[in-house]
Amino acid sequence: MDCFFACVAGVGKSCLLLQFTDKRFQPVHDLTIGVEFGARMITIDGKQVKLQIWDTAGQESFRSITRSYYRGAAGALLVYDITRRDTFNHLTTWLEDARQHSSSNMVIMLIGNKSDLESRRDVKKEEGEAFAREHGLVFMETSAKTAANVEEAFINTAKEIYQKIQEGVFDISNENNGIKIGPQHGGAGTAQAGTLAGQQGGGGCC
Amino acid sequence: MAQPSQEGRQKAEMEENEDAAITWSDETGREEGRLDEDPMNKNVGVGEGEKMVHPANTLEGDAESKIENAAMMEESGEEVQPFAEEEEEDSVVIPTRKRPEHIIPQVEIGDRMKEPLVEDGVQSKAESSGGGWGSSLGSWGMSLISSATATVSSVGHTLSHVVEKAEESLGILSPTELSAEGEETTQATVPTEEAGGPAGSEEDPVVKEEGVEVEGDEKAFSHGGAFGMLGKLGGMTASSITSIVQNTSKTVITGGLDALELIGKKTMDILAEGDPGFKRTKGLIHRTNTLSQVLREAKEKEEQRLAQQDEDSLAAPKAHYGLLFDEFQGLSHLEALEMLSHESDGNLQAVLSSLSGEDLLRVKAELDEIKSAMILEEIDVESDVVEEKDEKEQDLMNIITELLFQVHIGVTPDKLNRARQKADAWLKEVQEDSTPKEAAEGLEKEEVVKPEKKSVQDVHSLCIQSLAEVTARSIEQLHKCGELILHGADPDVSAMQRAASLTRLTVALCKELSVKSEKFASCLSTVGAQEKPEILNPLVTSVFLEASNSTMYIQDGFQLLLPILQLSHLQHSATPLAPT
């Protein structure tokens, strides 16, 4: 499965990804150019699934480029920074982008990152939940620093994609939806879930 | 009867200018040889004898000059002695040139007699030169030759059919003269077709060109005068002759194209027979569209194989390039680059379709310019790389950095360099490991060194891993370049300049890979000096194989940048843009 990460610059997508794939936290990260990749094998329903994550640049100026990549995604994680309201306000435009340039069945998860910085919180958890409800997203607050909820966020997204595959919502034969069925591993199907981790362009950085 | 080998266009010229013989400018280069040999040509003037459309002679002239260069043969000797096959045997290079046809029109024989003669000539030549090849190339050469002979004879058949047709239509006109005419027209195409054998695609445009020329001739004919034959054909009007000639030409040309197609097919078959891998490659090309798909499939196959292997025995997974390439995210970058490329291409087409008239032509010309700037010259790996390996090694990093700087998009090849340094580091380590080992071996046998020493398999997987990593990083680099170019890089640097820099960058990357692979291979041989060749050789081969694959991926990745550069060019030029 290919998942896609989408969110605003500097909200910590790359950090989230690093935490997920390498289990480490690196506070200073180079600005993401275009798209970077991460991959991890996870187990869903006893099956090995490779989650391929596309970590997109959050800067506004990269938006036209990152748009090209949505097409390949089965899921997206939309990330904002709970300490910066502007990143939250940008969510709508990113969501529109994601919906417009991808399959309508794309699983989208809303993530409020930097939950460790409770003292500087600018966006209430309830607001995030409300936004998610309104747009039919799954919501979760994470911290790339403490690794809180990071695993869960990715794995939940992957599970949801997996479920949709099982339900036959995704047309697996279609190359464009980012789901590639790997070879049978002793009877266990390997689906590659693409986590399209997109950053929202919002200018500014961490 | 003169044997001019002129084209219609030139005939037209001749009408205006009686001294046209001197104005054979554009073909002069090719024709020179002929002119020298055959002074008759110079006398060709309007109204003299029959002036036949004989474009093939130009071709022959061309082929001849090739032969001359390649085989250093005395052309004049051949002119006189067309069937001197002993000479032919020496020249392995151009098997299908058809000397006999060349001569036959000059010899005036009844046309029906000529026909079998031509074929005989062709076949006997193929056979005789076959002997020459066979001895040098072994059985493969023989089988190729025999197939070639078969092809030639079947082509001959097609041709004789064409000849008959041509004669039929011309036969209405009159006796010998005319059929000789038809014969010549036909002959004209013969060499072209035959020459098409080994390099069908190359010859193809020539045939088309020929078609144009022939038609041009007809126009010239209808003006009268130029076609000497006209005078002899009392009852016929110019136009009816023209139409007959036209039909004949068409038949001849169609027949010629058919024959070409046949040759092409045969060539494919023969290639496929000689190279079992060819079919597979061909199948691969047809089955899948994009490189990343091909790679993904290969990777998945390997995963499957590994999974099975794991069940059988818990053997350590052998280094597999495809898996590693994916692990280093090379596949993802390639895939993303493909997406970007296709998207750009789509946008490009959208912009182009919104243009018209002069704008369109201008933009197209500009885009073509970029395209031609991105043609990779033959990467001559062997020549300069081997000589100055070490200096080159140092330079390459600088070259790459500098070229990226020239692209002016603010990308540094840090990751790529790290991958390269990693490769260098272990190479050094392994080499150091194995050098003192040899010295120490005499004294203490294996005891001391054994624990640290890497096995050939280890070194081999390191090789493959490094290749995969460097390639993946190179692709990533190209991908980043693509992204940043689209992102709106410095408009001061033109797409053309970028194209040039990127081309050089790609060449540098490929060279780097070939240098690396040679180092790897020599390192492998050093480490595996004691191994049996059965074990060592396949490992070395696989290193080279994967290195050449790597080069291919990089070049493919590079090609994906073309629409991106073109699009960026449009974005920066003053051209009104369609929304992107």
Contacts between the chains, C-beta under 8 A, distances in Angstrom:
chain1	res1	chain2	res2	distance
A	33	B	411	7.6
A	33	B	480	5.6
A	33	B	483	6.0
A	33	B	484	6.5
A	33	B	487	7.9
A	34	B	336	7.6
A	34	B	479	7.1
A	34	B	480	6.4
A	34	B	483	3.2
A	34	B	484	7.3
A	34	B	487	7.3
A	35	B	336	5.6
A	35	B	483	7.3
A	37	B	329	4.3
A	37	B	332	4.2
A	37	B	333	7.0
A	37	B	336	7.9
A	39	B	327	7.8
A	39	B	329	7.3
A	39	B	332	7.7
A	52	B	332	6.4
A	54	B	332	7.4
A	54	B	336	7.4
A	61	B	487	6.2
A	61	B	488	6.6
A	62	B	483	7.5
A	62	B	487	6.0
A	64	B	486	7.1
A	64	B	580	6.8
A	65	B	340	6.9
A	65	B	483	5.4
A	65	B	486	5.4
A	65	B	487	6.0
A	68	B	339	5.2
A	68	B	340	5.4
A	68	B	343	4.2
A	69	B	336	6.1
A	69	B	339	6.0
A	69	B	340	8.0
A	71	B	339	6.7
A	72	B	335	7.2
A	72	B	336	8.0
A	72	B	339	6.4
A	175	B	293	7.5
A	180	B	296	6.8
A	180	B	300	8.0
A	182	B	300	5.6
A	182	B	303	6.3
A	183	B	300	5.2
A	183	B	301	7.3
A	183	B	303	5.4
A	183	B	304	3.5
A	183	B	307	6.7
A	184	B	304	7.3
A	184	B	307	7.9
A	185	B	303	7.9
A	185	B	307	4.7
A	186	B	307	6.7
A	186	B	311	6.6
A	190	B	303	7.7
